[in-house]
Amino acid sequence: MNRRALEIAALFIVLVLLQVLIFNHVVLFHVAVPIIFIYFIIRVPTGLSANLLVSLSFLLGLVIDIFSDTLGVNALSCTLLAALKKPVFYAYVQRDDMVKDITPSISRLGVFTYSKYLLTMTAIYCALTFTIEYFSVASVKEIAIAAASSTLLSFLLMLGMDSLMISQREKRL
């Protein structure tokens, strides 16, 4: 296996373990749930084939569903998020050869562009997840509050994680 595949596999395993062992047991103010495992979908290189990304995202969601007992909610949301990754990314970054195969990060995209991309992806995931999970038992207001608070908490955690992962070899666009 090449180095990129090992980095992707390690990121997958570490994020699943963090989510299952730590973050699944944290709920702030009975509303905000930190969701950090989607950082895998956000962080994988843009040059990864769409089929492989969707497959890995489905597997990620399925593993989280198995450990969280959520009956496919995360698998569906992760699959949809993976399908939306490139359109969301290119909504904030101009298409050219320099961004064809990069790993989205603060150091590559800059704080402002990366923050918009990260916030959008997190908001999409949280809106999908809470809508699917609570659609029949909660009001629209409760879904919106849970999605917004979880989006903010998850965004801040993933932004902090990304700032810790800055590498010297990464060049900013």
Salt bridges, closest charged atoms under 4 A:
GLU7 OE2 - ARG3 NE 2.97
GLU7 OE2 - ARG169 NH2 3.38
ASP101 OD1 - ARG4 NH2 2.89
ASP162 OD1 - ARG43 NH1 2.68
GLU170 OE2 - ARG43 NH2 3.36
